[in-house]
């Protein structure tokens, strides 16, 4: 969920000021005022270049400060438990943004949303997921819950039961930032995941660093045998895109194509063009 933005239309402040602004009380008030907004980054088919999905990220649109980047508030939101409310708001806003143009979305349009352990295990989480899917159409979109290293879901029978129940409703799972830690490998062993997202550090270094290239090859091979789909994150150059395509990656995401943008801009720049 942590991502920079390429937009120049919003004000930023220096990092050393954030700790005075970002407190649990401030986050709670911002949630009441609906200051956390979905910013959306498109995802494309590696072979055709066609829009096939998106990742929903979050930005704090502070009325005085301007945009506060997520790495400044997500860890505190997770540790305070406020991430649960934030994620629910994000899912509802995403459905509201895409609802008027859902007829323009490609079939099986993937909507990726980052999920922490607190969200996944919270009461009512499955209902929130189903609300989003039902609003946009189970036959039209595919909700992808992205799991990260930062706040891992415990490998328990209870968690596995939630995975299985969501899977039965056609909700899928992705391992985000794959290759950066041990939790994603435990997930791969324990849970029925559908996508692997190769961490941007390997994507960006694969063409210049032999070890990074081998790591990407190993991840692709690891995903191929159980039939998992592979997304390359953080693609910034055509050389990186061509290399990932050559290695057998299925989907591409990164600043080469678009930074995360506000929902209305995503609609006008990508959905309207794809549907037209």
C-alpha positions in Angstrom: 0.0 0.0 0.0 3.1 2.2 0.3 3.8 4.0 -3.0 5.1 7.3 -4.1 3.1 9.5 -6.5 4.2 11.2 -9.6 1.7 14.0 -9.4 2.8 17.6 -9.1 -0.6 19.0 -8.3 -0.4 18.5 -4.6 1.8 19.9 -1.8 4.2 17.8 0.1 6.0 18.5 3.3 9.4 17.4 4.6 9.5 14.0 6.3 10.8 15.5 9.6 7.5 17.3 10.1 5.3 14.2 9.7 5.8 12.9 13.2 4.2 16.1 14.6 1.1 15.6 12.4 0.6 11.8 12.2 -0.8 10.6 15.5 -3.5 8.0 16.3 -5.8 10.9 17.2 -5.2 12.6 13.9 -5.7 9.4 11.9 -9.0 8.8 13.7 -10.2 12.3 13.0 -9.1 12.0 9.4 -11.1 8.8 9.1 -14.2 10.6 10.4 -13.6 13.3 7.8 -13.0 10.8 5.0 -9.6 12.3 4.2 -8.1 9.0 3.1 -8.7 8.5 -0.6 -8.0 5.7 -3.1 -5.3 6.4 -5.6 -5.3 3.8 -8.4 -2.4 2.4 -10.5 -3.2 0.5 -13.7 -2.0 -3.0 -14.4 -1.5 -4.3 -18.0 -1.3 -7.6 -19.8 2.4 -8.2 -20.6 1.7 -9.8 -24.0 -0.9 -7.3 -25.3 -0.5 -4.1 -23.3 -4.2 -4.1 -22.6 -5.5 -2.7 -19.3 -6.4 -5.8 -17.2 -6.6 -4.5 -13.7 -5.4 -2.0 -11.0 -4.0 -1.7 -7.6 -5.8 0.5 -5.1 -3.5 2.5 -2.9 -4.2 5.1 -0.2 -3.3 8.8 0.2 -4.1 11.0 3.1 -5.4 14.2 1.5 -4.8 16.5 4.6 -6.8 19.8 4.4 -3.9 21.9 5.7 -0.8 19.8 4.9 -1.6 18.4 1.5 -0.8 14.9 0.5 0.8 12.7 3.3 2.4 9.6 1.8 1.3 6.3 3.1 4.7 5.2 4.6 4.2 8.0 7.1 0.8 6.7 8.4 0.2 3.1 7.5 2.5 1.6 10.2 0.8 3.6 12.9 -2.7 2.8 11.4 -1.8 -0.9 11.6 -0.4 -0.8 15.2 -3.3 1.2 16.4 -5.9 -1.0 14.7 -7.3 1.9 12.6 -6.2 0.2 9.4 -9.4 -1.9 9.6 -11.6 1.2 9.3 -9.3 2.7 6.7 -9.4 -0.4 4.5 -13.2 -0.6 4.7 -13.5 3.0 3.7 -11.1 2.4 0.8 -13.0 -0.6 -0.4 -16.3 1.3 -0.3 -14.9 4.4 -2.1 -13.3 2.2 -4.8 -16.7 0.5 -5.5 -18.3 4.0 -5.7 -15.7 5.3 -8.1 -15.9 2.3 -10.4 -19.6 1.7 -10.2 -20.7 4.2 -12.9 -18.1 2.9 -15.4 -18.2 -0.8 -14.6 -19.7 -1.5 -18.0 -16.5 -0.2 -19.6 -14.1 -2.4 -17.5 -12.6 -5.4 -19.3 -14.0 -8.8 -18.2 -12.2 -10.2 -15.2 -10.8 -6.8 -14.3 -8.5 -7.3 -11.3 -8.9 -4.9 -8.4 -5.9 -5.3 -6.0 -6.3 -4.1 -2.4 -3.6 -4.5 0.3 -4.8 -6.3 3.4 -3.1 -6.5 6.8 -3.6 -9.2 9.4 -5.8 -6.9 11.4 -8.2 -6.4 8.4 -8.2 -10.0 7.4 -9.1 -11.3 10.8 -11.6 -8.5 11.7 -15.2 -9.4 12.1 -17.2 -8.5 9.0 -14.2 -8.4 6.6 -15.6 -11.1 4.4 -18.9 -9.2 4.1 -17.0 -6.0 3.1 -15.3 -8.0 0.3 -18.5 -9.4 -0.9 -20.2 -6.0 -0.9 -17.5 -4.7 -3.2 -17.7 -7.7 -5.5 -21.5 -7.7 -5.6 -21.7 -3.9 -6.3 -19.4 -4.1 -9.3 -20.5 -7.6 -10.5 -18.9 -10.9 -9.8 -19.0 -11.7 -13.5 -17.2 -8.5 -14.3 -14.4 -7.9 -11.7 -12.1 -10.1 -9.7 -11.1 -8.8 -6.2 -7.5 -9.6 -5.4 -6.4 -9.3 -1.7 -2.7 -8.5 -1.6 -0.8 -9.9 1.4 2.5 -8.3 2.5 5.4 -9.0 4.7 4.9 -6.0 6.8 1.9 -7.3 8.9 1.7 -11.0 8.1 -1.4 -13.1 8.6 -0.8 -15.9 11.1 -0.8 -19.4 9.6 -3.6 -20.9 11.6 -6.6 -23.2 10.8 -8.9 -20.2 11.4 -7.0 -18.1 8.8 -7.1 -21.0 6.3 -10.9 -21.2 6.8 -11.2 -17.5 5.9 -9.1 -18.0 2.8 -11.2 -21.0 1.7 -14.4 -19.2 2.3 -13.3 -16.1 0.3 -12.0 -18.3 -2.5 -15.4 -20.0 -2.8 -16.8 -16.5 -3.6 -14.3 -16.0 -6.4 -12.1 -13.7 -4.3 -8.4 -14.2 -5.0 -5.1 -13.6 -3.3 -1.7 -12.2 -4.3 1.6 -12.3 -2.5 3.0 -8.7 -2.7 6.7 -7.8 -2.7 7.5 -11.4 -3.3 11.1 -12.5 -2.7 11.8 -9.9 0.1 11.2 -12.1 3.2 10.2 -15.4 4.7 6.5 -14.7 5.3 5.6 -14.8 1.6 7.1 -18.3 1.3 5.1 -19.5 4.3 2.0 -18.1 2.7 2.8 -20.0 -0.5 3.0 -23.2 1.5 0.0 -22.7 3.7 -2.6 -20.7 1.7 -4.2 -21.0 -1.7 -2.8 -17.9 -3.4 -3.4 -17.0 -7.1 -0.9 -14.3 -7.9 2.8 -13.5 -7.1 3.9 -9.9 -7.4 7.7 -9.7 -7.9 9.2 -7.0 -5.7 10.2 -3.9 -7.6 13.8 -4.1 -6.4 14.3 -7.3 -8.4 12.4 -6.0 -11.4 14.5 -2.9 -11.6 17.9 -4.7 -11.0 17.4 -7.8 -13.1 18.9 -6.2 -16.2 22.1 -5.0 -14.5 22.6 -7.5 -11.6 23.0 -11.2 -12.3 21.7 -12.3 -8.9 18.6 -10.3 -9.2 18.0 -11.8 -12.7 18.4 -15.3 -11.3 16.0 -14.5 -8.5 13.3 -13.4 -11.0 13.9 -16.6 -13.0 13.4 -18.7 -9.8 10.2 -16.8 -8.8 8.8 -17.3 -12.3 9.6 -21.0 -12.2 8.2 -21.3 -8.7 4.9 -19.7 -9.8 4.7 -21.6 -13.1 4.4 -25.1 -11.6 1.2 -24.5 -9.6 -0.1 -22.2 -12.3 0.1 -18.9 -10.5 -0.1 -15.6 -12.3 2.9 -13.3 -12.1 2.9 -9.5 -11.8 6.1 -7.4 -12.2 5.9 -4.4 -9.9 7.8 -1.2 -10.2 8.5 -1.3 -14.0 10.1 2.0 -14.9 11.8 1.5 -18.3 11.0 -0.3 -21.5 14.1 -2.4 -21.0 12.7 -3.7 -17.7 9.4 -4.4 -19.3 10.9 -6.3 -22.2 13.0 -8.3 -19.9 10.0 -9.3 -17.7 8.0 -10.2 -20.8 10.9 -12.4 -22.0 11.0 -14.1 -18.6 7.4 -15.1 -18.8 5.7 -12.5 -16.5 2.0 -12.2 -17.2 1.2 -8.6 -16.0 3.2 -5.3 -15.7 2.7 -2.4 -13.3 4.8 0.7 -12.8 5.7 4.3 -13.5 6.6 3.4 -17.1 2.8 3.2 -17.7 1.4 5.4 -14.9 1.9 6.4 -11.3 -1.0 5.9 -8.9 -3.6 8.6 -9.7 -6.8 9.8 -8.0 -9.9 7.8 -8.9 -11.4 10.4 -11.3 -8.1 10.6 -13.2 -7.9 6.8 -13.4 -11.3 6.8 -15.0 -10.6 9.5 -17.5 -7.1 8.4 -18.5 -7.5 4.6 -18.5 -11.0 3.3 -18.1 -12.7 5.6 -20.7 -9.9 4.9 -23.2 -10.0 1.1 -22.6 -13.8 1.1 -22.9 -13.9 3.3 -25.9 
